[in-house]
Amino acid sequence: MSRYKSLIKYELLTILRGGYSLGFALVLPCILLALVGIGVTAEIPEEAKNAVFAGIFLGFSTLIPLAGVFLGHGANYSREYEANVPQRLNLFGIPVRKLVISKLSAQLIFVLLAFAIYFIFALILGLEFTKPLVLFSMLILLLIQSVAEFLLAHGLVGIFKKFGPTYAVTMVLYFLFMIFSGNMGIPTELLPKAGRFIGEHILPFIEYSNFNNNLLQGNSVEWQPLILTNLFFSLVALIVFGISRVKDKRAF
């Protein structure tokens, strides 16, 4: 247990010291929230401002695990894997499985910390958030997304085994996820049918925002699309992770 704590602490400090995760998973969502939120709410009636700003807050919150966990773990672990760091640590009595579990734990802690700072920043900008249940729902769903994105990134590392191709694929997927989820300024209604289907029925980000926004506004919520999109996305991540295990069992 003490070795796990030491590994988790080391991995968390590595994440915090690296400007990559902090920049893309914390600073970027805050900047986008400030720019888009203030710009959009300046043009709407006063009584609707908080509801609109809350919707923008919900949408950009998905960038925290997407950038921090998916991009961050894919980039960091592919460098380590290419340099045979996990295999070397295994020689010193630290199994790859224990190392990976420590990395996942550190990533989840980072998501919680980053979300807390993001939420405080939103309050400073004027967000009125009066329902703790919505915060609890957001955190649970973001953690579920984080685990799926971690498995997907880890699987891609096991498949490509090098930083270059892993980083290229994760970056392309990152922007596709953002486009299909409507976070790149393109409304999902304007996407091709295939892209709209992926965004609404495969990726969990749109349903995450819809569910929590309805919960926040006191409207009825739909559990089925929320559960199905998270299941489908997690299933895709598990399939990629399983393929990586077949190609290289040393990856976990």
ABEGO torsion letter per residue (X at the ends): XAAAAAAAAAAAAAAAABAAAAAAAAAAAAAAAAAAAAAAAAABBAAAAAAAAAAAAAAAAAAAAAAAAAAAAAAAAAAAAAAGAAAAAAAAGBBAAAAAAAAAAAAAAAAAAAAAAAAAAAAAAGBBBABAAAAAAAAAAAAAAAAAAAAAAAAAAAAAGBAAAAAAAAAAAAAAAAAAAGAAGBBAAABBAAAAAAAAAABAAAAAAAAAAAAAAGBBBBAAAAAAAAAAAAAAAAAAAAAAAAABAAAX
